[in-house]
Amino acid sequence: MLKLLKYDRRSAVAYAHKWAFGRNPAYYSFNEIGGDCTNFASQCLYAGAPVMNFTPTFGWYYIDPANRAPAWTGVPFFWNFMTRAQSTVGPVGVRVPIELLQPGDFIQLRFEASGEVFAHTPIVVSTGETPTRANVLVAAHSNDADYRPLNTYENVTEMRFLHIVGVLKEVDDLPEEAPPPESGEMTENGEAEGL
């Protein structure tokens, strides 16, 4: 049975601050082969929602550089997995207006140079009371940043905002309670009284 568990936003943001200007040796850096932004976003998300989905091709997982889901490192695949319609294990997100962003959520940016393709996935690390482009601060890789104001990104033609609602996890049904002894109460030595 799948259960929606709480997303630990604090852990995701703490991870972002720790590794914004470094690379966790447990993960390959994709800087030289297309960029590391979504790999970093996935690492941050995994710190707060530690449930991978090992479905080949359409899941969200990282084992090593050659054994990972496209959603772990690819901007559009990350979005597609998080906003999937079917209930499968892993983090779940919904598109929201900027005013509903919270620390631990994600933003995707489309630039003039990227055409119709979204090309960057920073994590939100701080917002104002009412989030705006001026007071939403992000952390990211590729062009490493922490506490970067969203409005400092140039040549952006579109932004989309991803709110993480929780993480779906397979949870076993609770076992039924064992029935009491039919003949009476149990004594301290484990024998039933009243036989």
C-alpha positions in Angstrom: 0.0 0.0 0.0 1.4 3.4 -0.9 1.3 6.2 1.7 2.2 9.9 1.2 4.8 10.8 3.8 6.1 14.2 4.8 8.9 15.8 2.8 11.7 17.0 5.1 12.3 20.4 3.6 14.8 21.4 6.2 17.1 18.4 5.3 16.8 19.2 1.6 17.8 22.9 2.2 20.6 21.9 4.6 22.0 19.6 1.9 21.8 22.4 -0.7 23.8 24.8 1.6 26.4 22.1 2.3 27.1 21.1 -1.3 26.2 24.3 -3.3 29.9 25.1 -3.9 31.2 21.5 -3.7 30.5 18.1 -5.0 29.4 15.1 -2.8 31.8 12.3 -3.7 28.9 9.8 -3.6 27.6 11.3 -6.9 29.3 11.9 -10.2 29.5 15.6 -11.3 28.0 16.1 -14.7 29.4 19.6 -15.2 31.5 18.6 -18.2 28.8 16.6 -19.9 25.7 18.8 -20.0 25.5 20.3 -16.5 25.1 19.3 -13.0 22.0 21.3 -12.0 19.3 18.6 -12.0 21.7 16.0 -10.5 22.2 18.5 -7.6 18.5 19.2 -7.4 17.8 15.4 -7.2 20.4 15.0 -4.4 18.8 17.8 -2.4 15.4 16.3 -2.9 16.6 12.8 -1.9 18.1 14.3 1.3 14.5 15.3 2.3 12.6 12.5 0.5 14.8 9.4 0.6 12.7 7.1 -1.6 14.0 6.3 -5.0 11.9 4.8 -7.8 13.8 2.1 -9.6 11.4 1.8 -12.6 13.6 1.5 -15.7 13.5 4.6 -17.9 10.6 6.4 -16.2 11.7 6.2 -12.5 13.9 8.5 -10.4 17.1 6.9 -9.1 20.8 7.0 -9.0 23.1 4.1 -8.5 26.2 5.3 -10.5 26.8 7.5 -13.5 25.9 4.7 -15.9 23.0 3.4 -13.9 20.5 6.3 -13.3 17.1 7.4 -14.4 16.8 10.2 -16.9 14.7 12.0 -14.3 17.7 12.2 -11.9 19.8 14.4 -14.2 17.5 15.7 -17.0 15.6 18.9 -16.5 12.4 17.9 -18.4 12.5 14.3 -17.1 12.8 15.6 -13.5 9.6 17.7 -14.0 7.7 14.9 -15.7 8.5 12.4 -13.0 7.6 14.8 -10.1 4.3 15.7 -11.7 3.3 12.2 -12.9 -0.3 11.3 -12.8 0.1 7.7 -11.6 0.8 6.9 -8.0 4.2 5.3 -7.8 6.9 5.5 -5.1 9.1 8.6 -4.9 8.7 12.3 -4.4 5.6 14.0 -5.8 5.2 17.6 -6.9 2.6 20.0 -8.4 2.9 23.1 -10.4 2.1 26.2 -8.4 2.3 30.0 -8.8 5.4 31.6 -7.3 3.4 32.8 -4.3 3.1 29.2 -3.0 6.8 28.3 -3.2 8.5 27.1 0.0 12.1 26.4 0.8 12.8 22.9 -0.5 10.7 23.4 -3.7 12.2 23.7 -7.2 12.1 26.1 -10.1 12.8 25.4 -13.7 14.1 28.1 -16.1 13.9 28.4 -19.8 16.4 30.7 -21.4 16.5 32.5 -24.8 19.4 30.3 -25.8 17.6 27.0 -24.8 14.6 27.6 -27.1 11.6 25.6 -26.2 13.4 23.5 -23.6 13.7 24.2 -19.9 17.4 24.1 -19.1 18.0 24.7 -15.3 16.7 23.4 -12.0 17.6 25.3 -8.9 16.3 24.5 -5.4 14.5 27.2 -3.3 16.5 27.8 -0.1 14.6 30.9 1.2 11.6 33.0 0.4 10.0 36.3 1.6 6.7 36.2 3.4 5.1 36.5 0.0 7.5 34.9 -2.5 8.5 37.1 -5.5 11.3 36.9 -8.0 13.2 39.4 -5.8 13.0 37.5 -2.5 13.1 33.9 -3.6 16.7 32.7 -3.1 18.0 29.6 -4.7 21.0 27.2 -4.7 22.2 25.5 -7.8 25.1 23.7 -9.6 26.7 24.2 -13.0 26.9 27.9 -12.2 27.3 27.2 -8.5 25.2 29.4 -6.3 23.7 29.6 -2.8 21.2 32.3 -1.7 21.1 33.6 -5.3 18.1 35.9 -5.9 15.9 34.4 -8.6 15.7 37.8 -10.4 19.4 37.7 -11.1 19.1 35.1 -13.8 19.3 36.8 -17.2 17.6 36.0 -20.5 14.9 33.9 -18.9 11.9 33.5 -21.1 9.8 31.3 -18.8 9.8 29.9 -15.2 7.8 27.1 -13.8 7.5 26.4 -10.0 7.4 22.9 -8.5 6.0 22.4 -5.0 6.9 19.1 -3.4 3.8 17.8 -1.6 5.4 14.6 -0.1 7.0 11.3 -0.9 5.0 8.2 -1.7 6.4 5.1 0.0 5.3 1.4 0.0 4.1 0.7 3.5 3.0 -2.7 4.7 -0.4 -3.0 6.3 -0.3 -3.1 10.1 -0.3 -6.6 11.4 -3.5 -7.7 13.2 -3.2 -8.0 16.9 -2.9 -11.5 18.2 -6.1 -12.6 20.0 -5.9 -13.0 23.7 -5.7 -16.5 25.2 -9.1 -18.0 25.3 -8.9 -19.3 28.9 -7.8 -16.2 30.8 -5.1 -13.8 31.4 -1.4 -14.4 30.9 0.8 -14.6 34.1 4.2 -13.2 34.4 5.8 -16.5 33.5 3.8 -16.6 30.2 1.3 -19.2 31.2 -2.5 -18.7 30.8 -4.5 -18.6 34.0 -7.8 -20.2 34.4 -7.2 -23.5 32.6 
